[in-house]
């Protein structure tokens, strides 16, 4: 296990009250109380999606936010300027489906222009990439991750509740042609649904110079039952793939990257395994999340949040927002708490962006 608990406990899961009486040094990159450098912000642009993936949102009962409750483009840029001032360098745009955001190309251009932002990526289902890949690349988007859980059109349609595999592949190819590289393809493997395709999915890396990443299904709100019954460990997937292709080559990686990487011998692409459930990577976590309505979410699998929208709409300036972000970084929990039975209750994956 990579989860090594420090002697001090994690902050209890709760909505955090803003502290206006604290002052943090503004001349150093933000580190949490455990010494982790927090520089990666995953930004949900909308909670809406044009798919309904089984591991992401429930089939019925979703209630989407009215547009006035979302951060406006100007509000979002203010928050991201403050985040960049605190030391966030990498932005990943998520959803829901981020390409559904109004004026997405202009928004990407504005984000990439923020001083201090070095990298802007996007996680997308690729349904709109055939039209948007070129304009997004021109606006400054660096690369994309694309969700693709099956190579069987009928199974893909079942798992996404209506998605078109042909449209997704067209979007992936458009992204590749536009230079949104290196492309990473993500599959959430669910026992009894798509685990019989693991070898076929892994074989894509023998044809393309892409990274194919296998992700353990997570017990978020609305799909906890699926996660309990359907999770397959990365260790099991690795064993299956190695049994078919032979011993895999290890691949060097950034310690803050949640994926442990391997290569099928001779393959132009590589394989990644994200094991948040069975082999947590909390010790090297460098990220936080911003929900579409402006709440800073401190850990994917905990409920701790800080409401930045309220501060923005109360007239807080960039410096004040930066202080709130530093406070959130300071109280970021050590880990997600799954080994201790902690289960999130506030949000589904579609509301957090993964």
C-alpha positions in Angstrom: 0.0 0.0 0.0 1.3 3.5 -0.8 -1.0 5.1 1.8 1.3 5.8 4.8 -0.7 7.7 7.4 1.1 10.4 9.3 0.7 10.7 13.0 -1.7 13.6 12.8 -5.3 12.8 11.7 -7.1 14.0 8.6 -9.6 16.8 8.7 -13.1 15.4 9.3 -15.3 15.3 6.2 -17.4 18.4 6.3 -18.0 21.6 4.5 -15.3 24.1 5.5 -16.2 27.5 6.8 -14.0 30.2 5.2 -11.5 31.8 7.6 -11.0 35.5 7.1 -8.8 35.9 10.2 -5.9 33.9 8.8 -3.0 35.3 6.8 -0.7 33.0 4.8 2.6 33.9 3.2 2.0 35.0 -0.4 5.5 34.6 -1.7 5.8 30.8 -1.7 4.0 28.0 -3.6 1.2 26.4 -1.6 2.0 23.3 0.4 -0.4 21.4 2.7 0.4 20.6 6.3 2.0 17.3 5.2 4.5 19.1 3.0 2.8 18.1 -0.3 3.2 20.7 -3.1 -0.3 21.3 -4.4 -0.1 22.7 -8.0 -2.8 20.8 -10.0 -6.4 22.0 -10.2 -9.1 20.0 -11.9 -11.9 22.4 -12.9 -15.4 21.2 -13.6 -17.0 23.5 -16.2 -20.5 21.9 -16.0 -22.3 19.1 -14.3 -24.1 18.3 -17.5 -23.1 15.5 -19.9 -24.3 14.1 -23.2 -23.6 10.6 -21.9 -24.9 8.8 -18.8 -22.0 6.4 -18.0 -22.9 3.7 -15.5 -20.0 4.4 -13.1 -20.4 8.2 -13.3 -24.0 9.0 -12.6 -27.2 7.2 -11.7 -29.7 6.3 -14.5 -32.4 8.5 -13.0 -32.7 11.3 -10.4 -29.9 13.6 -11.5 -30.7 17.3 -10.9 -28.5 19.6 -12.9 -27.5 23.1 -11.8 -29.2 26.2 -13.4 -26.7 28.3 -15.3 -26.8 31.2 -12.8 -25.5 28.9 -10.1 -22.4 28.1 -12.2 -19.3 30.3 -12.0 -19.5 32.7 -15.0 -16.5 32.9 -17.3 -15.3 36.1 -15.6 -15.7 34.6 -12.1 -13.9 31.5 -13.1 -10.9 33.4 -14.5 -10.7 35.4 -11.3 -10.5 32.2 -9.3 -7.9 30.7 -11.6 -5.8 33.8 -11.5 -5.8 33.6 -7.7 -5.0 29.9 -7.9 -2.1 30.6 -10.3 -0.8 33.2 -7.8 -0.9 30.5 -5.1 1.2 28.2 -7.3 -1.2 26.1 -9.3 0.5 25.4 -12.6 -1.6 22.7 -14.2 -5.3 23.0 -15.0 -7.5 20.1 -16.2 -10.9 21.0 -17.6 -13.5 18.4 -16.7 -17.3 18.1 -16.3 -19.8 16.6 -16.7 -18.7 17.1 -20.3 -16.5 20.2 -20.6 -17.1 20.7 -24.3 -20.7 21.5 -23.5 -19.6 24.7 -21.7 -20.7 27.9 -23.5 -17.9 29.6 -25.3 -15.5 26.8 -24.5 -12.8 27.8 -27.0 -12.7 31.4 -25.8 -12.6 30.1 -22.2 -9.6 27.9 -22.9 -7.8 30.8 -24.6 -8.4 33.0 -21.5 -7.2 30.3 -19.1 -4.0 29.6 -21.0 -3.2 33.3 -21.0 -3.2 33.5 -17.2 0.4 34.2 -16.0 1.8 31.1 -14.2 -0.5 28.5 -15.9 1.9 26.2 -17.7 -0.4 23.4 -18.9 -4.1 23.2 -19.8 -5.6 19.7 -20.5 -9.1 18.4 -20.8 -10.9 15.1 -20.0 -13.7 14.6 -22.5 -15.9 11.9 -23.9 -14.8 13.2 -27.4 -18.3 13.4 -28.8 -17.7 17.0 -29.9 -14.0 16.8 -30.6 -14.4 16.2 -34.3 -15.5 19.8 -34.6 -13.6 21.3 -31.6 -10.2 19.7 -31.6 -8.6 22.1 -34.0 -10.1 25.3 -32.5 -9.2 24.1 -28.9 -5.6 23.4 -29.9 -5.3 26.8 -31.6 -6.7 28.4 -28.4 -3.9 26.8 -26.3 -5.3 23.4 -25.1 -2.3 21.1 -24.7 -3.8 17.7 -24.7 -6.8 15.5 -24.0 -7.8 12.4 -22.0 -10.7 10.5 -23.6 -13.0 8.1 -21.9 -13.5 4.9 -23.9 -14.6 1.9 -21.9 -15.4 -0.6 -24.7 -14.5 -1.3 -28.3 -17.8 -3.0 -28.9 -20.4 -0.5 -30.2 -23.3 -2.2 -28.5 -21.6 -2.5 -25.1 -20.3 1.0 -25.4 -23.8 2.2 -25.9 -25.0 0.3 -22.9 -22.2 1.5 -20.6 -22.6 5.1 -21.7 -26.4 4.8 -21.9 -26.6 6.0 -25.5 -23.1 7.1 -26.6 -21.7 6.5 -30.1 -18.4 4.7 -30.4 -18.0 5.9 -34.0 -18.3 9.5 -32.9 -15.8 9.0 -30.0 -13.2 7.5 -32.4 -13.7 10.3 -34.8 -13.1 12.7 -32.0 -9.9 10.8 -30.9 -8.5 10.9 -34.4 -9.3 14.6 -34.7 -7.5 15.3 -31.5 -4.5 13.4 -32.7 -4.4 15.2 -36.0 -4.8 18.6 -34.2 -1.7 17.8 -32.1 -3.5 17.4 -28.7 -0.8 14.9 -27.6 0.1 12.7 -25.9 -3.4 11.3 -26.0 -4.5 9.2 -23.1 -7.5 6.9 -23.3 -9.3 6.0 -20.0 -11.3 2.9 -19.2 -13.1 2.3 -16.0 -13.2 -1.5 -15.7 -16.3 -2.9 -14.2 -16.6 -6.6 -13.4 -19.2 -8.3 -15.6 -19.5 -5.3 -17.9 -16.2 -4.7 -19.8 -13.6 -6.7 -18.0 -13.6 -9.2 -20.8 -12.2 -6.5 -23.1 -9.1 -5.8 -21.1 -6.7 -7.5 -23.5 -8.3 -5.9 -26.5 -8.1 -2.5 -25.0 -4.5 -3.0 -23.9 -3.6 -4.1 -27.4 -4.4 -0.5 -28.7 -1.0 0.5 -27.3 0.6 -1.9 -29.8 -1.0 0.0 -32.7 -0.9 3.7 -31.5 1.6 5.8 -29.5 -1.1 6.6 -26.9 -1.4 5.7 -23.2 -4.3 3.5 -22.3 -5.2 3.8 -18.6 -7.3 1.4 -16.6 -9.1 3.0 -13.6 -10.7 1.3 -10.7 -14.3 2.2 -10.2 -14.8 4.5 -7.3 -17.6 4.4 -4.6 -19.0 7.9 -5.3 -22.6 9.0 -4.7 -25.1 7.3 -6.9 -22.9 4.4 -8.0 -21.6 3.0 -4.7 -23.4 -0.3 -5.2 -21.8 -0.7 -8.6 -18.4 0.0 -7.1 -18.9 -2.5 -4.3 -19.7 -5.3 -6.7 -17.8 -4.3 -9.8 -14.3 -3.1 -8.7 -11.4 -5.1 -10.2 -8.0 -4.4 -8.8 -5.2 -3.1 -11.0 -3.1 -6.0 -9.8 -5.6 -8.4 -11.3 -5.6 -6.5 -14.6 -1.8 -6.4 -14.7 -1.7 -10.2 -14.2 -4.2 -10.8 -17.0 -2.3 -8.5 -19.4 1.1 -10.0 -18.6 -0.3 -13.5 -19.0 -1.3 -12.6 -22.5 1.5 -10.4 -23.7 4.4 -11.6 -21.5 6.2 -9.7 -18.8 5.5 -5.9 -19.0 8.3 -3.3 -19.0 8.2 -0.8 -16.2 8.1 2.9 -17.3 9.5 5.9 -15.5 6.9 8.4 -14.2 6.3 11.6 -12.3 5.8 10.7 -8.6 2.6 12.9 -8.6 1.1 11.0 -11.5 -1.5 8.6 -10.1 -1.0 6.1 -12.9 1.7 3.5 -12.6 3.0 2.9 -16.1 4.1 -0.1 -18.1 4.8 -1.1 -21.7 4.0 -4.2 -23.7 7.5 -5.1 -25.1 7.9 -3.4 -28.5 4.7 -1.3 -28.2 4.7 2.4 -29.3 2.2 3.2 -26.5 2.1 2.5 -22.8 -0.3 1.3 -20.2 -1.3 3.1 -17.0 -3.1 1.8 -14.0 -4.9 4.0 -11.5 -5.6 2.2 -8.3 -7.3 4.7 -6.0 -9.3 2.0 -4.2 -6.8 -0.9 -3.8 -3.4 0.9 -3.8 -4.0 4.6 -2.9 -1.5 7.3 -4.0 -2.4 9.8 -1.4 1.2 10.3 -0.2 2.1 12.0 -3.5 -1.3 13.7 -4.2 -0.8 17.2 -5.7 -4.3 18.1 -6.7 -7.6 19.7 -5.7 -10.9 20.2 -7.6 -13.1 23.1 -8.3 -16.8 22.3 -8.9 -18.8 24.0 -11.6 -20.6 26.1 -8.9 -17.3 27.3 -7.4 -16.7 25.0 -4.5 -13.1 24.0 -3.9 -13.2 20.2 -3.2 -10.2 19.1 -1.3 -10.1 15.4 -1.9 -12.0 13.3 -4.5 -13.4 10.8 -2.0 -14.2 13.1 0.9 -16.8 15.8 1.3 -14.5 18.7 2.4 -15.3 21.8 0.4 -14.7 25.6 0.5 -17.3 27.9 -1.2 -15.3 30.3 -3.4 -18.4 31.4 -5.3 -19.9 33.0 -2.2 -16.7 35.0 -1.7 -16.4 36.1 -5.3 -20.1 37.2 -5.4 -19.6 39.1 -2.1 -16.9 41.2 -3.8 -13.7 39.4 -2.8 -10.7 40.3 -4.9 -7.9 38.1 -6.3 -5.8 38.5 -3.2 -8.6 37.5 -0.8 -9.5 34.5 -3.0 -5.8 33.5 -3.0 -5.8 33.5 0.8 -8.9 31.3 0.9 -7.3 28.9 -1.5 -4.1 28.8 0.7 -6.4 28.0 3.7 -8.0 25.1 1.7 -4.6 23.7 0.8 -3.5 24.0 4.4 -6.5 21.9 5.6 -6.5 19.4 2.7 -7.0 15.9 4.2 -4.2 13.4 4.2 -6.1 10.7 2.3 -9.5 9.6 1.0 -10.2 7.3 4.0 -11.5 4.3 2.1 -9.5 1.9 4.3 -11.3 3.4 7.4 -14.7 3.1 5.8 -15.1 6.8 4.8 -17.7 7.2 2.0 -18.5 10.5 0.3 -22.1 11.6 0.4 -22.3 15.0 -1.4 -21.4 14.5 -5.0 -21.4 12.1 -7.9 -18.4 11.7 -10.3 -20.2 13.9 -12.9 -20.3 16.7 -10.4 -16.6 16.5 -9.6 -14.9 15.7 -12.9 -12.9 12.8 -11.5 
